[in-house]
Amino acid sequence: MAAQEVPRLGNLPKLLSRVEVAEGTMAFHFEKPPGFDFKPGQSADLTLLNPPETDSEGNTRTFSIASAPFENHLIFVTRMRDTAFKRSLKKLPLGVPVKMDSATGSFALHKNSAKPAVFLAGGIGITPFFSIVRQANHDRAPHQLYLFYSNRRPEDAPFLDPLQKLETTNPWHDDRNATLQGHVGRRDRFYQQSDAVKTSKQVARTYLLHRRPTRHGHRHEENAGGIRRR
Protein backbone atom coordinates (compact mmCIF):
# COMPACT_ATOMS: atom_id res chain seq x y z
CA MET A 1 0.00 0.00 0.00
CA ALA A 2 1.44 3.36 -1.01
CA ALA A 3 2.26 5.80 1.76
CA GLN A 4 -0.23 8.62 2.12
CA GLU A 5 1.16 12.02 1.22
CA VAL A 6 0.59 14.73 3.81
CA PRO A 7 -0.61 17.91 2.06
CA ARG A 8 1.67 20.90 2.44
CA LEU A 9 0.11 23.92 4.07
CA GLY A 10 2.58 26.37 2.54
CA ASN A 11 4.89 28.84 4.23
CA LEU A 12 3.55 30.30 7.48
CA PRO A 13 6.00 33.04 8.49
CA LYS A 14 5.29 35.14 11.56
CA LEU A 15 4.97 38.90 11.69
CA LEU A 16 8.08 40.34 13.38
CA SER A 17 7.41 44.08 13.33
CA ARG A 18 5.67 46.93 11.55
CA VAL A 19 6.85 50.47 10.97
CA GLU A 20 5.60 53.55 9.14
CA VAL A 21 7.98 54.31 6.26
CA ALA A 22 6.04 57.24 4.76
CA GLU A 23 2.85 59.11 5.49
CA GLY A 24 0.03 56.57 5.27
CA THR A 25 2.46 53.79 4.29
CA MET A 26 3.65 50.89 6.46
CA ALA A 27 6.31 48.22 6.13
CA PHE A 28 5.61 44.78 7.57
CA HIS A 29 8.58 42.60 8.50
CA PHE A 30 8.08 38.83 8.43
CA GLU A 31 10.21 35.80 9.10
CA LYS A 32 11.94 34.39 6.04
CA PRO A 33 10.78 30.77 5.76
CA PRO A 34 13.49 28.12 5.33
CA GLY A 35 14.14 27.53 1.67
CA PHE A 36 12.23 30.63 0.55
CA ASP A 37 14.18 31.82 -2.48
CA PHE A 38 13.40 34.84 -4.60
CA LYS A 39 15.00 37.23 -7.05
CA PRO A 40 15.06 41.00 -6.50
CA GLY A 41 11.95 42.48 -8.09
CA GLN A 42 9.69 39.49 -7.52
CA SER A 43 6.42 39.42 -5.56
CA ALA A 44 4.51 36.99 -3.35
CA ASP A 45 0.92 36.37 -2.26
CA LEU A 46 0.11 36.94 1.42
CA THR A 47 -3.01 35.43 2.95
CA LEU A 48 -4.34 36.43 6.36
CA LEU A 49 -5.49 33.45 8.41
CA ASN A 50 -8.82 33.91 10.18
CA PRO A 51 -8.77 37.73 10.02
CA PRO A 52 -11.22 39.64 12.24
CA GLU A 53 -12.96 40.98 9.14
CA THR A 54 -13.05 40.32 5.41
CA ASP A 55 -14.78 41.60 2.30
CA SER A 56 -15.51 40.63 -1.28
CA GLU A 57 -11.85 41.06 -2.26
CA GLY A 58 -10.87 38.15 0.00
CA ASN A 59 -7.97 37.60 2.39
CA THR A 60 -5.10 37.41 -0.13
CA ARG A 61 -3.06 40.20 -1.69
CA THR A 62 0.01 40.25 -3.92
CA PHE A 63 2.93 42.37 -2.69
CA SER A 64 6.28 43.20 -4.20
CA ILE A 65 9.08 42.03 -1.90
CA ALA A 66 10.89 45.14 -0.68
CA SER A 67 13.69 43.33 1.14
CA ALA A 68 16.72 41.97 -0.70
CA PRO A 69 17.55 38.24 -0.97
CA PHE A 70 20.70 38.61 1.14
CA GLU A 71 18.61 39.67 4.17
CA ASN A 72 17.28 37.16 6.68
CA HIS A 73 13.75 38.59 6.81
CA LEU A 74 11.06 39.68 4.33
CA ILE A 75 9.58 43.16 4.00
CA PHE A 76 6.27 44.05 2.37
CA VAL A 77 5.16 47.67 2.05
CA THR A 78 1.68 49.01 1.42
CA ARG A 79 -0.40 52.15 1.42
CA MET A 80 -2.84 51.78 4.30
CA ARG A 81 -6.12 52.19 2.45
CA ASP A 82 -9.33 51.74 4.42
CA THR A 83 -10.15 48.16 3.44
CA ALA A 84 -10.91 45.06 5.50
CA PHE A 85 -7.59 43.47 4.52
CA LYS A 86 -5.50 46.53 5.42
CA ARG A 87 -7.33 47.09 8.71
CA SER A 88 -6.79 43.44 9.67
CA LEU A 89 -3.13 43.54 8.62
CA LYS A 90 -2.53 46.69 10.68
CA LYS A 91 -4.05 45.03 13.76
CA LEU A 92 -2.27 41.71 13.29
CA PRO A 93 -0.47 40.89 16.57
CA LEU A 94 3.28 40.35 16.41
CA GLY A 95 4.15 36.67 16.26
CA VAL A 96 1.00 35.68 14.36
CA PRO A 97 1.65 33.71 11.14
CA VAL A 98 0.31 34.39 7.66
CA LYS A 99 0.28 32.13 4.63
CA MET A 100 2.87 33.06 2.03
CA ASP A 101 3.12 31.56 -1.45
CA SER A 102 6.32 31.17 -3.43
CA ALA A 103 7.79 34.24 -5.08
CA THR A 104 6.79 34.84 -8.68
CA GLY A 105 7.45 37.32 -11.48
CA SER A 106 10.08 38.03 -14.11
CA PHE A 107 10.63 41.70 -13.24
CA ALA A 108 14.38 41.71 -12.58
CA LEU A 109 17.66 43.42 -13.38
CA HIS A 110 18.83 42.42 -16.84
CA LYS A 111 21.95 40.26 -17.14
CA ASN A 112 23.90 42.34 -19.65
CA SER A 113 26.00 44.54 -17.34
CA ALA A 114 27.33 46.57 -20.28
CA LYS A 115 23.84 48.00 -20.68
CA PRO A 116 22.80 50.60 -18.05
CA ALA A 117 19.46 50.22 -16.26
CA VAL A 118 17.07 53.13 -15.80
CA PHE A 119 14.38 52.68 -13.14
CA LEU A 120 11.24 54.84 -13.27
CA ALA A 121 9.24 54.66 -10.03
CA GLY A 122 6.34 56.56 -8.53
CA GLY A 123 5.20 56.36 -4.91
CA ILE A 124 4.76 52.84 -3.57
CA GLY A 125 6.09 51.53 -6.89
CA ILE A 126 9.60 51.92 -5.45
CA THR A 127 9.33 48.59 -3.59
CA PRO A 128 10.80 46.20 -6.21
CA PHE A 129 13.54 48.69 -7.08
CA PHE A 130 14.49 49.00 -3.41
CA SER A 131 15.17 45.26 -3.44
CA ILE A 132 16.99 45.36 -6.77
CA VAL A 133 19.40 48.22 -6.04
CA ARG A 134 20.25 47.00 -2.53
CA GLN A 135 21.00 43.49 -3.77
CA ALA A 136 23.06 44.93 -6.63
CA ASN A 137 25.03 46.99 -4.12
CA HIS A 138 25.52 43.95 -1.88
CA ASP A 139 26.72 41.82 -4.80
CA ARG A 140 28.89 44.64 -6.22
CA ALA A 141 27.07 44.17 -9.51
CA PRO A 142 28.87 45.91 -12.40
CA HIS A 143 25.67 47.45 -13.82
CA GLN A 144 25.20 51.20 -13.94
CA LEU A 145 21.84 51.98 -12.31
CA TYR A 146 19.85 55.21 -12.67
CA LEU A 147 16.77 55.67 -10.50
CA PHE A 148 14.09 58.32 -11.13
CA TYR A 149 11.69 58.42 -8.19
CA SER A 150 8.64 60.71 -8.27
CA ASN A 151 6.42 61.65 -5.30
CA ARG A 152 4.14 64.55 -4.45
CA ARG A 153 6.07 65.29 -1.24
CA PRO A 154 9.13 63.85 0.50
CA GLU A 155 6.81 62.69 3.28
CA ASP A 156 5.04 60.44 0.75
CA ALA A 157 8.24 58.70 -0.39
CA PRO A 158 9.01 55.30 1.19
CA PHE A 159 12.74 54.55 1.60
CA LEU A 160 13.84 58.00 0.46
CA ASP A 161 16.57 58.35 3.11
CA PRO A 162 18.19 54.91 2.63
CA LEU A 163 18.13 55.36 -1.15
CA GLN A 164 19.87 58.72 -0.92
CA LYS A 165 22.45 57.24 1.46
CA LEU A 166 22.99 54.32 -0.90
CA GLU A 167 23.74 56.75 -3.71
CA THR A 168 26.54 58.42 -1.75
CA THR A 169 27.94 55.47 0.21
CA ASN A 170 28.23 53.04 -2.66
CA PRO A 171 31.97 52.27 -2.94
CA TRP A 172 31.93 52.83 -6.70
CA HIS A 173 30.19 56.21 -6.52
CA ASP A 174 31.72 59.29 -8.05
CA ASP A 175 30.25 62.28 -9.81
CA ARG A 176 31.00 60.98 -13.29
CA ASN A 177 30.45 57.23 -13.18
CA ALA A 178 28.24 56.14 -10.29
CA THR A 179 26.94 52.62 -9.95
CA LEU A 180 23.71 54.07 -8.58
CA GLN A 181 22.60 57.58 -9.45
CA GLY A 182 19.26 58.82 -8.19
CA HIS A 183 17.06 61.77 -8.94
CA VAL A 184 13.98 62.63 -6.94
CA GLY A 185 11.34 64.85 -8.50
CA ARG A 186 8.37 66.54 -6.86
CA ARG A 187 5.02 66.43 -8.65
CA ASP A 188 2.84 69.51 -8.35
CA ARG A 189 0.86 71.87 -10.57
CA PHE A 190 4.11 73.50 -11.72
CA TYR A 191 5.49 70.08 -12.70
CA GLN A 192 6.58 70.97 -16.23
CA GLN A 193 8.32 74.16 -15.11
CA SER A 194 10.15 72.87 -12.03
CA ASP A 195 13.95 72.91 -12.07
CA ALA A 196 14.04 69.38 -10.65
CA VAL A 197 11.98 68.00 -13.50
CA LYS A 198 14.00 69.91 -16.10
CA THR A 199 17.13 68.33 -14.64
CA SER A 200 15.45 64.91 -14.67
CA LYS A 201 14.55 65.35 -18.32
CA GLN A 202 18.14 66.27 -19.20
CA VAL A 203 19.57 63.30 -17.34
CA ALA A 204 16.94 60.92 -18.69
CA ARG A 205 17.54 62.12 -22.25
CA THR A 206 21.26 61.47 -21.85
CA TYR A 207 20.91 57.95 -20.53
CA LEU A 208 17.76 56.84 -22.33
CA LEU A 209 18.71 57.96 -25.83
CA HIS A 210 22.49 57.79 -26.00
CA ARG A 211 23.27 54.76 -23.85
CA ARG A 212 20.32 52.63 -24.94
CA PRO A 213 19.58 51.27 -21.47
CA THR A 214 16.97 48.81 -20.36
CA ARG A 215 14.11 50.78 -18.80
CA HIS A 216 12.04 49.43 -15.93
CA GLY A 217 8.86 51.09 -14.67
CA HIS A 218 6.63 50.32 -11.69
CA ARG A 219 3.67 52.32 -10.44
CA HIS A 220 1.84 50.22 -7.85
CA GLU A 221 2.19 47.13 -5.70
CA GLU A 222 -0.60 44.54 -5.32
CA ASN A 223 -1.00 44.61 -9.11
CA ALA A 224 1.25 42.53 -11.30
CA GLY A 225 -0.27 44.25 -14.32
CA GLY A 226 1.25 47.54 -13.16
CA ILE A 227 4.77 46.28 -13.80
CA ARG A 228 6.37 46.90 -17.17
CA ARG A 229 9.78 46.39 -18.74
CA ARG A 230 10.57 48.57 -21.69
GIVEN-V968967 format. One record per residue. N is the residue number from 1. PHI is phi in degrees with one decimal (* if undefined). PSI is psi in whole degrees, 0 to 359 (none if undefined). OMEGA is omega in radians with two decimals (* if undefined). Layout:
n=N phi=PHI psi=PSI omega=OMEGA
n=N phi=PHI psi=PSI omega=OMEGA
This chain:
n=1 phi=* psi=129 omega=-3.10
n=2 phi=-68.6 psi=144 omega=3.12
n=3 phi=-67.3 psi=141 omega=3.12
n=4 phi=-76.2 psi=133 omega=-3.14
n=5 phi=-87.1 psi=129 omega=3.12
n=6 phi=-81.5 psi=123 omega=-3.12
n=7 phi=-63.9 psi=140 omega=3.11
n=8 phi=-81.3 psi=137 omega=-3.13
n=9 phi=-90.6 psi=353 omega=-3.12
n=10 phi=90.9 psi=178 omega=3.13
n=11 phi=-75.1 psi=135 omega=3.14
n=12 phi=-126.6 psi=67 omega=-3.14
n=13 phi=-72.3 psi=151 omega=-3.13
n=14 phi=-95.7 psi=149 omega=3.07
n=15 phi=-73.1 psi=126 omega=-3.11
n=16 phi=-96.2 psi=320 omega=-3.11
n=17 phi=-166.4 psi=167 omega=3.04
n=18 phi=-140.8 psi=146 omega=-3.12
n=19 phi=-151.0 psi=145 omega=3.07
n=20 phi=-80.4 psi=124 omega=-3.10
n=21 phi=-109.1 psi=353 omega=3.04
n=22 phi=-166.6 psi=169 omega=-3.11
n=23 phi=-63.7 psi=120 omega=-3.13
n=24 phi=75.0 psi=15 omega=-3.10
n=25 phi=-132.0 psi=132 omega=-3.11
n=26 phi=-125.2 psi=147 omega=3.03
n=27 phi=-107.6 psi=133 omega=3.14
n=28 phi=-113.6 psi=124 omega=-3.10
n=29 phi=-101.4 psi=125 omega=-3.13
n=30 phi=-120.8 psi=159 omega=2.98
n=31 phi=-58.4 psi=151 omega=3.02
n=32 phi=-98.0 psi=111 omega=-3.07
n=33 phi=-61.4 psi=147 omega=3.09
n=34 phi=-56.8 psi=132 omega=3.11
n=35 phi=79.1 psi=6 omega=3.12
n=36 phi=-80.4 psi=107 omega=-3.12
n=37 phi=-109.2 psi=144 omega=3.07
n=38 phi=-155.5 psi=162 omega=3.07
n=39 phi=-104.2 psi=146 omega=3.09
n=40 phi=-54.8 psi=131 omega=-3.12
n=41 phi=103.1 psi=349 omega=-3.13
n=42 phi=-82.4 psi=172 omega=-3.12
n=43 phi=-131.5 psi=170 omega=3.13
n=44 phi=-148.6 psi=151 omega=3.08
n=45 phi=-86.1 psi=131 omega=3.03
n=46 phi=-112.0 psi=134 omega=3.11
n=47 phi=-123.3 psi=125 omega=3.07
n=48 phi=-78.3 psi=135 omega=-3.12
n=49 phi=-96.8 psi=120 omega=3.14
n=50 phi=51.4 psi=55 omega=3.14
n=51 phi=-67.6 psi=156 omega=-3.13
n=52 phi=-65.4 psi=337 omega=3.08
n=53 phi=-150.1 psi=157 omega=3.11
n=54 phi=-146.9 psi=173 omega=3.11
n=55 phi=-146.6 psi=191 omega=-3.05
n=56 phi=-66.7 psi=342 omega=3.13
n=57 phi=-79.4 psi=348 omega=3.09
n=58 phi=86.2 psi=187 omega=-3.03
n=59 phi=-106.3 psi=12 omega=-3.10
n=60 phi=-121.3 psi=137 omega=3.04
n=61 phi=-136.2 psi=153 omega=3.07
n=62 phi=-100.4 psi=127 omega=-3.13
n=63 phi=-124.7 psi=139 omega=2.92
n=64 phi=-65.9 psi=144 omega=3.13
n=65 phi=-86.5 psi=115 omega=-3.07
n=66 phi=-84.2 psi=336 omega=3.11
n=67 phi=-77.0 psi=165 omega=3.13
n=68 phi=-99.5 psi=153 omega=-3.10
n=69 phi=-57.1 psi=332 omega=-3.11
n=70 phi=-73.2 psi=346 omega=-3.12
n=71 phi=-82.5 psi=156 omega=-3.07
n=72 phi=-97.2 psi=16 omega=3.06
n=73 phi=-143.8 psi=170 omega=-3.12
n=74 phi=-117.0 psi=140 omega=-3.13
n=75 phi=-123.1 psi=131 omega=3.05
n=76 phi=-124.9 psi=135 omega=-3.05
n=77 phi=-121.1 psi=141 omega=-3.14
n=78 phi=-151.3 psi=149 omega=2.94
n=79 phi=-71.3 psi=135 omega=-3.05
n=80 phi=-88.8 psi=72 omega=3.06
n=81 phi=-69.2 psi=160 omega=-3.08
n=82 phi=-85.9 psi=76 omega=3.09
n=83 phi=-125.4 psi=164 omega=-3.14
n=84 phi=-60.2 psi=318 omega=-3.13
n=85 phi=-63.4 psi=312 omega=-3.09
n=86 phi=-67.2 psi=322 omega=3.10
n=87 phi=-64.2 psi=318 omega=3.13
n=88 phi=-67.2 psi=319 omega=3.13
n=89 phi=-63.5 psi=319 omega=-3.13
n=90 phi=-64.8 psi=328 omega=-3.12
n=91 phi=-90.5 psi=355 omega=-3.06
n=92 phi=-58.9 psi=122 omega=-3.14
n=93 phi=-64.8 psi=147 omega=3.07
n=94 phi=-61.3 psi=141 omega=-3.14
n=95 phi=92.0 psi=352 omega=3.13
n=96 phi=-84.5 psi=135 omega=-3.12
n=97 phi=-83.0 psi=157 omega=2.97
n=98 phi=-126.8 psi=164 omega=3.06
n=99 phi=-91.2 psi=132 omega=-3.12
n=100 phi=-128.5 psi=125 omega=3.10
n=101 phi=-84.9 psi=169 omega=3.13
n=102 phi=-63.2 psi=152 omega=3.13
n=103 phi=-68.6 psi=143 omega=3.14
n=104 phi=-136.8 psi=169 omega=3.05
n=105 phi=112.3 psi=149 omega=-3.13
n=106 phi=-111.5 psi=11 omega=3.14
n=107 phi=-76.5 psi=105 omega=-3.02
n=108 phi=-153.4 psi=165 omega=3.08
n=109 phi=-66.6 psi=132 omega=-3.12
n=110 phi=-66.2 psi=159 omega=-3.03
n=111 phi=-82.4 psi=332 omega=-3.08
n=112 phi=-74.0 psi=99 omega=-3.06
n=113 phi=-72.3 psi=347 omega=3.10
n=114 phi=-75.6 psi=347 omega=-3.11
n=115 phi=-103.8 psi=118 omega=-3.14
n=116 phi=-62.8 psi=158 omega=3.09
n=117 phi=-115.2 psi=132 omega=3.08
n=118 phi=-114.7 psi=122 omega=-3.12
n=119 phi=-105.4 psi=127 omega=3.13
n=120 phi=-114.8 psi=111 omega=-3.05
n=121 phi=-128.9 psi=147 omega=3.05
n=122 phi=-132.4 psi=127 omega=3.06
n=123 phi=58.6 psi=231 omega=-3.09
n=124 phi=-67.4 psi=348 omega=3.10
n=125 phi=-66.8 psi=357 omega=3.11
n=126 phi=-71.7 psi=342 omega=-2.95
n=127 phi=-55.6 psi=311 omega=3.14
n=128 phi=-67.4 psi=327 omega=3.13
n=129 phi=-69.0 psi=327 omega=3.10
n=130 phi=-60.6 psi=320 omega=3.08
n=131 phi=-68.4 psi=317 omega=-3.07
n=132 phi=-64.7 psi=311 omega=-3.04
n=133 phi=-71.6 psi=327 omega=3.13
n=134 phi=-72.3 psi=323 omega=3.07
n=135 phi=-68.8 psi=321 omega=3.10
n=136 phi=-62.0 psi=320 omega=3.10
n=137 phi=-65.6 psi=317 omega=3.14
n=138 phi=-62.6 psi=320 omega=-3.10
n=139 phi=-83.9 psi=355 omega=-3.04
n=140 phi=55.4 psi=45 omega=-3.14
n=141 phi=-61.0 psi=142 omega=-3.08
n=142 phi=-80.0 psi=357 omega=-3.11
n=143 phi=-65.0 psi=147 omega=2.91
n=144 phi=-90.7 psi=128 omega=-3.06
n=145 phi=-119.5 psi=133 omega=3.13
n=146 phi=-127.4 psi=119 omega=-3.05
n=147 phi=-112.1 psi=124 omega=3.03
n=148 phi=-111.6 psi=118 omega=-2.97
n=149 phi=-126.4 psi=114 omega=-3.03
n=150 phi=-110.7 psi=131 omega=3.08
n=151 phi=-144.0 psi=158 omega=3.11
n=152 phi=-67.7 psi=320 omega=-3.13
n=153 phi=-142.8 psi=156 omega=3.07
n=154 phi=-57.8 psi=327 omega=-3.13
n=155 phi=-65.7 psi=342 omega=-3.13
n=156 phi=-92.7 psi=1 omega=-2.97
n=157 phi=-102.5 psi=102 omega=3.06
n=158 phi=-62.4 psi=140 omega=3.03
n=159 phi=65.5 psi=20 omega=-3.11
n=160 phi=-61.7 psi=312 omega=-3.12
n=161 phi=-61.8 psi=309 omega=-3.14
n=162 phi=-63.8 psi=330 omega=3.10
n=163 phi=-69.0 psi=319 omega=3.12
n=164 phi=-67.5 psi=324 omega=3.08
n=165 phi=-67.6 psi=321 omega=3.13
n=166 phi=-62.7 psi=324 omega=3.12
n=167 phi=-61.2 psi=320 omega=-3.04
n=168 phi=-93.2 psi=338 omega=-3.10
n=169 phi=-97.1 psi=352 omega=3.10
n=170 phi=-58.6 psi=130 omega=-3.05
n=171 phi=-63.4 psi=342 omega=3.13
n=172 phi=-97.7 psi=7 omega=-3.04
n=173 phi=-76.2 psi=131 omega=2.84
n=174 phi=-148.8 psi=173 omega=-3.01
n=175 phi=-68.6 psi=341 omega=-3.06
n=176 phi=-103.5 psi=329 omega=-2.99
n=177 phi=-144.2 psi=69 omega=-3.09
n=178 phi=-85.6 psi=143 omega=3.03
n=179 phi=-66.7 psi=319 omega=3.06
n=180 phi=-126.2 psi=119 omega=3.03
n=181 phi=-118.2 psi=134 omega=-3.12
n=182 phi=-121.9 psi=151 omega=3.01
n=183 phi=-140.7 psi=126 omega=-3.10
n=184 phi=-108.2 psi=124 omega=3.13
n=185 phi=-112.4 psi=148 omega=3.09
n=186 phi=-102.8 psi=132 omega=3.14
n=187 phi=-96.9 psi=124 omega=3.05
n=188 phi=-153.0 psi=188 omega=-3.06
n=189 phi=-70.5 psi=347 omega=3.08
n=190 phi=-101.8 psi=25 omega=-3.01
n=191 phi=-50.3 psi=310 omega=-3.05
n=192 phi=-68.7 psi=337 omega=-3.08
n=193 phi=-98.2 psi=353 omega=-3.03
n=194 phi=-69.6 psi=144 omega=3.11
n=195 phi=-61.6 psi=322 omega=-3.11
n=196 phi=-61.7 psi=317 omega=-3.12
n=197 phi=-70.8 psi=323 omega=3.07
n=198 phi=-59.4 psi=317 omega=3.10
n=199 phi=-63.1 psi=317 omega=3.12
n=200 phi=-59.3 psi=317 omega=-3.14
n=201 phi=-63.2 psi=320 omega=3.14
n=202 phi=-64.7 psi=314 omega=-3.14
n=203 phi=-65.5 psi=315 omega=-3.13
n=204 phi=-61.3 psi=318 omega=-3.14
n=205 phi=-60.6 psi=320 omega=-3.14
n=206 phi=-62.5 psi=312 omega=-3.01
n=207 phi=-89.2 psi=337 omega=3.13
n=208 phi=-82.0 psi=323 omega=-3.04
n=209 phi=-93.5 psi=320 omega=-3.01
n=210 phi=-90.7 psi=331 omega=-3.09
n=211 phi=-101.5 psi=355 omega=3.10
n=212 phi=48.4 psi=60 omega=-3.12
n=213 phi=-80.8 psi=172 omega=2.92
n=214 phi=-87.8 psi=128 omega=-3.09
n=215 phi=-103.7 psi=136 omega=3.12
n=216 phi=-124.2 psi=132 omega=3.12
n=217 phi=-129.4 psi=142 omega=3.14
n=218 phi=-148.3 psi=127 omega=-3.07
n=219 phi=-108.3 psi=328 omega=-2.97
n=220 phi=-153.3 psi=143 omega=3.02
n=221 phi=-86.3 psi=175 omega=-3.12
n=222 phi=64.1 psi=22 omega=-3.11
n=223 phi=-157.8 psi=95 omega=-3.10
n=224 phi=-62.1 psi=334 omega=3.13
n=225 phi=-69.8 psi=346 omega=-3.13
n=226 phi=-85.1 psi=0 omega=-3.10
n=227 phi=-100.8 psi=132 omega=-3.14
n=228 phi=-137.3 psi=143 omega=2.94
n=229 phi=-114.8 psi=135 omega=-3.08
n=230 phi=-119.7 psi=none omega=*
